[in-house]
Amino acid sequence: MENDSPAKWSEAASDEEPLYFAYSASLRISGAIPDIDAITRQLGLHPTHVHHRGEFRRPGATPYQADMWIYEAQVGESEPLVNCPCHLVTMDRILRLASV
């Protein structure tokens, strides 16, 4: 399948359904984080996901073992991957702006 989209389809070796690939880049900070909002203030970025140790991702699941702050580069699947992974370029640009 000819496509420059970051989301790619791959032909499976057999008659199985093709595999789907999507690209992403994220900054993840995890551990014992006493003030998770301090990360947001320090970086000047709003996280795309936050969870706290002991919270459940869904009923019946095991609880998270650590606090986590996540920022995922927001790049649409229709963005072409020309000569570089645009997710990494976007993440680099955002982090450089955050450090100013």
C-alpha positions in Angstrom: 0.0 0.0 0.0 1.6 3.3 -1.1 1.0 5.9 1.6 3.1 8.7 3.2 0.9 8.8 6.3 2.5 8.1 9.7 -0.2 5.4 10.1 0.8 2.5 8.0 -0.8 -0.8 7.0 1.4 -3.8 6.7 0.6 -7.0 4.7 0.6 -10.0 7.0 2.6 -13.1 6.1 -0.6 -15.1 5.8 -4.2 -14.5 5.0 -4.7 -12.8 8.4 -5.9 -9.2 8.7 -3.1 -6.7 7.9 -1.3 -5.1 10.8 -1.8 -1.3 11.4 1.0 0.9 12.5 0.8 4.4 13.9 3.6 6.7 15.0 3.7 8.8 18.1 6.1 10.6 20.4 5.5 11.3 24.1 7.3 12.7 27.1 6.6 10.5 30.1 7.7 11.4 33.7 6.9 8.7 36.2 7.8 7.8 39.8 6.8 9.1 43.2 5.6 12.6 42.2 4.4 14.6 45.2 3.2 17.6 43.2 2.3 16.5 39.7 1.0 20.0 38.8 4.6 21.3 39.4 5.6 19.5 36.2 2.9 21.3 34.3 4.0 24.7 35.8 7.7 24.1 35.2 7.3 22.9 31.5 4.4 25.3 30.7 2.7 22.3 29.0 -0.6 20.7 29.8 -0.4 16.9 30.0 -2.4 14.8 27.7 -2.7 12.2 30.5 -2.0 12.0 34.2 -2.5 9.2 36.7 -1.6 8.7 40.3 -0.2 5.7 42.1 -3.0 3.5 43.3 -5.6 4.6 40.8 -7.3 2.0 38.6 -7.2 2.4 34.8 -10.5 0.6 34.7 -12.6 -1.5 37.1 -11.1 -4.8 38.0 -7.6 -3.8 36.7 -4.5 -3.7 38.8 -3.8 -0.2 40.2 -1.0 2.0 38.7 2.3 1.4 40.5 3.6 4.9 40.0 2.5 8.5 39.4 2.8 9.5 35.7 2.6 12.8 33.8 2.4 12.3 30.0 2.5 14.8 27.1 1.9 13.3 23.7 2.8 15.3 20.5 -0.4 16.1 18.8 0.3 15.3 15.1 -2.6 14.0 12.9 -2.4 10.7 11.2 -2.6 12.4 7.8 0.7 14.2 8.3 3.3 12.8 5.9 6.5 11.3 7.0 8.6 12.9 4.4 12.3 12.9 5.5 11.8 12.9 9.2 9.4 11.6 11.8 7.1 14.7 12.3 6.1 13.5 15.8 9.7 13.9 17.0 10.1 17.3 15.3 6.9 18.5 16.9 8.0 17.2 20.3 11.4 18.9 19.9 9.8 22.2 18.9 7.4 22.1 21.9 10.1 21.2 24.4 12.4 24.0 23.1 9.6 26.5 23.5 8.9 25.2 27.0 12.5 25.8 28.0 12.5 29.5 27.0 
